[in-house]
């Protein structure tokens, strides 16, 4: 049995469209933070999410920008780099997951791509009791700045072999992260991992990382609104 829900999640003064999939049983929930103009319909992230579902992990694909904001961003490209805005909404959705019955007892993982990876890392720093692990795909962790030193959760940084600038940015960020960190280079892959087998490797790495680090919460630790 699999629970599937299309939702509108209140977050920092707006409502965000989201798709939730909860396999039964589920041992954790992974929230995706898109970046660089992507959204919850991204075939790349949906492919990764499907792989996570097979490992008994729930997934939440959410649009961090409203439809109106997406139109603005398509013209200017500015909002995708507004890490403060993306983080505030990601934190709000993380808090919401702790109150949503199908997933309230599941440890939360964050999967960030491109600029969404920076938002995921800042959100993890701001919610150390809720977020248990992070995976970055082709991410820009450098945009998280000094928040990197506050991230104690296990973090996996995945980059493509032919993405040299992002490789260097991730190596530098890795030196700042405070918790367990792993670095994976996908052979033959460019920034978007569009090469045959590249995204399958990303999904495999993410599945193992989250399966290892996400744990259900004891009933007394379930997150409820104040």
N, C-alpha and C positions, 0 to 999 in steps of 0.2 A: 504494500500500500504506500502511495506517495501523496502527500498533501501539496496542492498547487494553489496559490492565491495571487491574484493581481490586486495590488493595493495602492492606496494613496496615503502616504505617510507624512504626518505633520512634522516639520523640521525647521526650526529657527524662523518661524513666521511665514513659511510657504508650505505647499503640499507637493510632495515628490512622488512620481510614479515609480512603482517597484513590482518586481516579480519574485515571489518566494516559493521555493521548492523544498519540501521537508520529507526525506525518505524515512521509512519506519523499519528499524529504529534509526535514530540519528545521534551522533556522538559529539557534534559541534555544529556551528553555523558560520559560514564564511560570507562576509559582506564585501561586495566588489566596489571599488572606487575607480571610476573611469576617468580618463584624462584626455587632453588634446583633441577635443571635439567629439569624443566617442559618447555612447549612451548605453542604456541597458539592452538594446537590441544588437549590440556588437557581436558579430558571429565568433570573433576570437574569444571574448569572455564567456559567451554562452557555451562554447566548446569546452573550455576549462571547467565551467560550472557543472556540465553534464558528467565530466570525469569525476569531480568531487562527489556528486550525488551517488555514483556507483560505490564510493568508499564510505557510505553512510554518513555523509556530511550534508547538512542543509545549506542552501545558498540563497543569497538575496542580491539580485541585480537591481540597482536603483539609479535613477537619473538625478544627479546632484544639481542640475540646472533645470529651471522651469522651461516650458516651451517658448515663452517670450525671451527668456535669457539665452536659449539656444540660438534663436534667430540673431540676437545681438552678437553672440560669440562667433557665429558663422561669418559675420562681416568684419569683426574687429580682432578675434582671437584672444581677447583680453581676459575674459572670465575664466578660461581654462587655466590661467596662471594666477588667479586670485586664490592663493592657498588658504588664506584666512576664511574666505567664504566657503570653499569646499570643505574645509576642516569643520567649521561650525555645523554644517549640515550632516557631515559624516558622524560627528559626535552625537548629534540629535537622533540620528537613525540608530546608532549603537545603543543609546539609552532606551529607545523605543523597543528594540529587540528584547531588552530585559523585562519588558512589561507585556510582551505579546505571547500568549499562552503556548502556541505550538513550539516556541523556541526559547522560552524564558529560562529554562534550566540548562541551556547549552552554552558552553564556552564560545566566545566570539573570536574569529580570525578575520583579518583584513587582507584583501588581495588588491593591491594598487597597481595601476598601469600608468606610465608616463607621469604627468603632473599629479595624477591621483595617488601615486605612491607617496609623494611628499605629504599630501593630506592624510593618508593612512598612518604615516609615521608620527605626525603631530597629534592625530587623534589618539594613537596608542599612548603617547606621552601624557595626554590629558585624561585618559581613562585606563590607568594601569590595573585597576581592579576588574575591569570588564574585558579588555582585549588580552588574549592569551598568546597570539602569534601573528606575524605579518609575513606576507610574500609580496615582493615587488617584481613586476615584469617590465623590462625595458624602462625602468623608473627614473625619476629625477629626484632622488633622495636629498641631493644638495639643496633643493628648494625648501627643505624642512629646517635648514639653518641650525641654530644652537639647540633646537628641540631634539636633535639626534642624540645628544648626550643624556637625554632623559628617557630614552627608549630602552627599557630593560627586558622587553619581551623577545623571545627567539625570532630572528629576522632572517629570511632567505632572500638574497638579491640575485635575480636571474637576468642575464643580458645576452645579446646575440654576439657571436664571434666577430661579425663585421659591423659593429656599432662602436667604434673606438672611443669616441668622445664620451658616450654614456658609460662605457667600461671604466674609463678613468674617473668619472664623477662618482660611480658606485664604489670603486676602490677607496677613494678618499672618504666617502661617507662611512664605509665599513670601519675605518679607523676611529670614528667618532661614536659609533653605536655602543651603548653601555652593556648590552646583554649578549647572549649567544648569537653569533652571526655566521652565516654560510654564504658562499659566493659561487654561483654556477654560470658557466659560459656554455651556451648551446651552440655546438659546432655547425658552421655553415649558415647561421641565422643572421639576418639583418634586423633593424629596429622593430619591425612589425611582425617578425617571426612567420612570414608568409611562405617560407620555403617548405618543401615536402618534409613532413615529420617534425618540424621545428616546434610547432604548437603542441604536438603530442608530447614532446619532451617537457615542455613547460608544464603541461597538465600533470604529467607523471611526477615531476619534482614537487609541484604544489600539493598534490594529493598526499604524498608521503610526509611532507613537512607538517601539514595540518593534521593528518591522522596521528602523527606522533605527539603533537603539542596541545591539541584541543581536548579538553576534558569537560564532562558534564559537571554542573555545579551541585554541591550538596543542597538539600532543600532549604536549609537555613541561610544559604548565601544567595538565593534567588533575588534578583534586582527588582525592586518595586518602587513606584513613585513615592516621594516623601509625603 
